[in-house]
Amino acid sequence: MTIEAHIENGQVVLPSPLPLPDGTRVTVAALPASRQGKQSGEEPAPTLHDRMKSVIGIAEGLPSDASINVDHYLYGHPKQ
């Protein structure tokens, strides 16, 4: 079960009521900033295109079927 919560004044604030009996052991893990919900005024996370645009389209001299037979060219598997 995953339950989303937030930190308020240094304390974990859970939604209530929770469907858990008293005494249930739980683990709390902080999410990396990129997985946390966007705060107001915060820049949106860059898209995959934004992160990869420096390498998009720079490969030259590839076989015309490279995208279909990538495993053949990388690992020697039979062509499809």
PyMOL commands that place a pseudoatom at each C-alpha (Angstrom):
pseudoatom trace, name=CA, resn=MET, resi=1, chain=A, elem=C, hetatm=0, pos=[0.000, 0.000, 0.000]
pseudoatom trace, name=CA, resn=THR, resi=2, chain=A, elem=C, hetatm=0, pos=[1.280, 3.480, -0.817]
pseudoatom trace, name=CA, resn=ILE, resi=3, chain=A, elem=C, hetatm=0, pos=[-0.041, 6.526, 1.025]
pseudoatom trace, name=CA, resn=GLU, resi=4, chain=A, elem=C, hetatm=0, pos=[0.952, 10.038, 0.007]
pseudoatom trace, name=CA, resn=ALA, resi=5, chain=A, elem=C, hetatm=0, pos=[1.788, 12.505, 2.763]
pseudoatom trace, name=CA, resn=HIS, resi=6, chain=A, elem=C, hetatm=0, pos=[3.653, 15.792, 3.146]
pseudoatom trace, name=CA, resn=ILE, resi=7, chain=A, elem=C, hetatm=0, pos=[5.968, 17.499, 5.630]
pseudoatom trace, name=CA, resn=GLU, resi=8, chain=A, elem=C, hetatm=0, pos=[4.602, 20.341, 7.710]
pseudoatom trace, name=CA, resn=ASN, resi=9, chain=A, elem=C, hetatm=0, pos=[6.755, 22.072, 10.323]
pseudoatom trace, name=CA, resn=GLY, resi=10, chain=A, elem=C, hetatm=0, pos=[9.204, 19.160, 10.216]
pseudoatom trace, name=CA, resn=GLN, resi=11, chain=A, elem=C, hetatm=0, pos=[6.547, 16.492, 10.811]
pseudoatom trace, name=CA, resn=VAL, resi=12, chain=A, elem=C, hetatm=0, pos=[5.025, 13.931, 8.441]
pseudoatom trace, name=CA, resn=VAL, resi=13, chain=A, elem=C, hetatm=0, pos=[1.343, 14.758, 7.929]
pseudoatom trace, name=CA, resn=LEU, resi=14, chain=A, elem=C, hetatm=0, pos=[-0.759, 11.831, 6.733]
pseudoatom trace, name=CA, resn=PRO, resi=15, chain=A, elem=C, hetatm=0, pos=[-4.278, 11.978, 5.362]
pseudoatom trace, name=CA, resn=SER, resi=16, chain=A, elem=C, hetatm=0, pos=[-6.830, 10.765, 7.830]
pseudoatom trace, name=CA, resn=PRO, resi=17, chain=A, elem=C, hetatm=0, pos=[-8.508, 8.521, 8.541]
pseudoatom trace, name=CA, resn=LEU, resi=18, chain=A, elem=C, hetatm=0, pos=[-6.071, 5.818, 7.456]
pseudoatom trace, name=CA, resn=PRO, resi=19, chain=A, elem=C, hetatm=0, pos=[-7.304, 2.265, 6.928]
pseudoatom trace, name=CA, resn=LEU, resi=20, chain=A, elem=C, hetatm=0, pos=[-4.583, 0.888, 9.226]
pseudoatom trace, name=CA, resn=PRO, resi=21, chain=A, elem=C, hetatm=0, pos=[-4.965, -0.472, 12.759]
pseudoatom trace, name=CA, resn=ASP, resi=22, chain=A, elem=C, hetatm=0, pos=[-3.042, 1.125, 15.621]
pseudoatom trace, name=CA, resn=GLY, resi=23, chain=A, elem=C, hetatm=0, pos=[0.426, -0.351, 16.007]
pseudoatom trace, name=CA, resn=THR, resi=24, chain=A, elem=C, hetatm=0, pos=[0.944, -1.007, 12.293]
pseudoatom trace, name=CA, resn=ARG, resi=25, chain=A, elem=C, hetatm=0, pos=[4.633, -0.594, 11.427]
pseudoatom trace, name=CA, resn=VAL, resi=26, chain=A, elem=C, hetatm=0, pos=[5.320, 1.668, 8.441]
pseudoatom trace, name=CA, resn=THR, resi=27, chain=A, elem=C, hetatm=0, pos=[8.338, 2.880, 6.481]
pseudoatom trace, name=CA, resn=VAL, resi=28, chain=A, elem=C, hetatm=0, pos=[8.656, 6.498, 5.369]
pseudoatom trace, name=CA, resn=ALA, resi=29, chain=A, elem=C, hetatm=0, pos=[10.839, 7.267, 2.341]
pseudoatom trace, name=CA, resn=ALA, resi=30, chain=A, elem=C, hetatm=0, pos=[11.534, 10.757, 1.007]
pseudoatom trace, name=CA, resn=LEU, resi=31, chain=A, elem=C, hetatm=0, pos=[11.042, 11.020, -2.756]
pseudoatom trace, name=CA, resn=PRO, resi=32, chain=A, elem=C, hetatm=0, pos=[13.691, 12.655, -4.941]
pseudoatom trace, name=CA, resn=ALA, resi=33, chain=A, elem=C, hetatm=0, pos=[12.817, 16.228, -5.873]
pseudoatom trace, name=CA, resn=SER, resi=34, chain=A, elem=C, hetatm=0, pos=[12.030, 15.188, -9.480]
pseudoatom trace, name=CA, resn=ARG, resi=35, chain=A, elem=C, hetatm=0, pos=[9.233, 12.865, -8.258]
pseudoatom trace, name=CA, resn=GLN, resi=36, chain=A, elem=C, hetatm=0, pos=[7.681, 15.255, -5.759]
pseudoatom trace, name=CA, resn=GLY, resi=37, chain=A, elem=C, hetatm=0, pos=[4.619, 17.256, -6.656]
pseudoatom trace, name=CA, resn=LYS, resi=38, chain=A, elem=C, hetatm=0, pos=[5.246, 20.614, -8.289]
pseudoatom trace, name=CA, resn=GLN, resi=39, chain=A, elem=C, hetatm=0, pos=[5.206, 23.479, -5.808]
pseudoatom trace, name=CA, resn=SER, resi=40, chain=A, elem=C, hetatm=0, pos=[3.672, 26.803, -6.833]
pseudoatom trace, name=CA, resn=GLY, resi=41, chain=A, elem=C, hetatm=0, pos=[6.122, 29.015, -8.712]
pseudoatom trace, name=CA, resn=GLU, resi=42, chain=A, elem=C, hetatm=0, pos=[8.446, 26.084, -9.402]
pseudoatom trace, name=CA, resn=GLU, resi=43, chain=A, elem=C, hetatm=0, pos=[9.727, 25.477, -12.936]
pseudoatom trace, name=CA, resn=PRO, resi=44, chain=A, elem=C, hetatm=0, pos=[8.269, 22.356, -14.585]
pseudoatom trace, name=CA, resn=ALA, resi=45, chain=A, elem=C, hetatm=0, pos=[10.657, 19.400, -14.884]
pseudoatom trace, name=CA, resn=PRO, resi=46, chain=A, elem=C, hetatm=0, pos=[12.424, 19.253, -18.265]
pseudoatom trace, name=CA, resn=THR, resi=47, chain=A, elem=C, hetatm=0, pos=[10.897, 16.862, -20.790]
pseudoatom trace, name=CA, resn=LEU, resi=48, chain=A, elem=C, hetatm=0, pos=[12.802, 13.910, -22.264]
pseudoatom trace, name=CA, resn=HIS, resi=49, chain=A, elem=C, hetatm=0, pos=[13.157, 15.927, -25.472]
pseudoatom trace, name=CA, resn=ASP, resi=50, chain=A, elem=C, hetatm=0, pos=[14.660, 18.855, -23.562]
pseudoatom trace, name=CA, resn=ARG, resi=51, chain=A, elem=C, hetatm=0, pos=[17.157, 16.575, -21.830]
pseudoatom trace, name=CA, resn=MET, resi=52, chain=A, elem=C, hetatm=0, pos=[18.168, 14.737, -25.027]
pseudoatom trace, name=CA, resn=LYS, resi=53, chain=A, elem=C, hetatm=0, pos=[18.075, 17.527, -27.633]
pseudoatom trace, name=CA, resn=SER, resi=54, chain=A, elem=C, hetatm=0, pos=[21.863, 17.938, -27.597]
pseudoatom trace, name=CA, resn=VAL, resi=55, chain=A, elem=C, hetatm=0, pos=[22.269, 14.437, -29.104]
pseudoatom trace, name=CA, resn=ILE, resi=56, chain=A, elem=C, hetatm=0, pos=[19.115, 14.116, -31.221]
pseudoatom trace, name=CA, resn=GLY, resi=57, chain=A, elem=C, hetatm=0, pos=[19.964, 13.697, -34.909]
pseudoatom trace, name=CA, resn=ILE, resi=58, chain=A, elem=C, hetatm=0, pos=[23.764, 13.701, -34.625]
pseudoatom trace, name=CA, resn=ALA, resi=59, chain=A, elem=C, hetatm=0, pos=[24.341, 10.022, -35.525]
pseudoatom trace, name=CA, resn=GLU, resi=60, chain=A, elem=C, hetatm=0, pos=[25.589, 9.628, -39.096]
pseudoatom trace, name=CA, resn=GLY, resi=61, chain=A, elem=C, hetatm=0, pos=[26.329, 6.657, -41.340]
pseudoatom trace, name=CA, resn=LEU, resi=62, chain=A, elem=C, hetatm=0, pos=[23.926, 4.245, -39.651]
pseudoatom trace, name=CA, resn=PRO, resi=63, chain=A, elem=C, hetatm=0, pos=[22.359, 1.381, -41.644]
pseudoatom trace, name=CA, resn=SER, resi=64, chain=A, elem=C, hetatm=0, pos=[18.845, 2.158, -42.867]
pseudoatom trace, name=CA, resn=ASP, resi=65, chain=A, elem=C, hetatm=0, pos=[17.447, -0.668, -40.698]
pseudoatom trace, name=CA, resn=ALA, resi=66, chain=A, elem=C, hetatm=0, pos=[19.345, 0.298, -37.528]
pseudoatom trace, name=CA, resn=SER, resi=67, chain=A, elem=C, hetatm=0, pos=[16.200, 1.044, -35.536]
pseudoatom trace, name=CA, resn=ILE, resi=68, chain=A, elem=C, hetatm=0, pos=[14.635, -2.318, -36.421]
pseudoatom trace, name=CA, resn=ASN, resi=69, chain=A, elem=C, hetatm=0, pos=[17.785, -4.415, -36.011]
pseudoatom trace, name=CA, resn=VAL, resi=70, chain=A, elem=C, hetatm=0, pos=[19.462, -2.607, -33.122]
pseudoatom trace, name=CA, resn=ASP, resi=71, chain=A, elem=C, hetatm=0, pos=[20.121, -5.913, -31.318]
pseudoatom trace, name=CA, resn=HIS, resi=72, chain=A, elem=C, hetatm=0, pos=[21.852, -7.279, -34.417]
pseudoatom trace, name=CA, resn=TYR, resi=73, chain=A, elem=C, hetatm=0, pos=[24.169, -4.286, -34.702]
pseudoatom trace, name=CA, resn=LEU, resi=74, chain=A, elem=C, hetatm=0, pos=[24.884, -4.055, -30.965]
pseudoatom trace, name=CA, resn=TYR, resi=75, chain=A, elem=C, hetatm=0, pos=[24.972, -7.709, -29.901]
pseudoatom trace, name=CA, resn=GLY, resi=76, chain=A, elem=C, hetatm=0, pos=[25.111, -9.833, -33.070]
pseudoatom trace, name=CA, resn=HIS, resi=77, chain=A, elem=C, hetatm=0, pos=[21.586, -11.228, -32.756]
pseudoatom trace, name=CA, resn=PRO, resi=78, chain=A, elem=C, hetatm=0, pos=[19.905, -12.435, -35.967]
pseudoatom trace, name=CA, resn=LYS, resi=79, chain=A, elem=C, hetatm=0, pos=[18.319, -9.698, -38.083]
pseudoatom trace, name=CA, resn=GLN, resi=80, chain=A, elem=C, hetatm=0, pos=[14.547, -9.342, -37.975]
for i in range(1, 80): cmd.bond("trace and resi %d" % i, "trace and resi %d" % (i + 1))
show_as sticks, trace
zoom trace
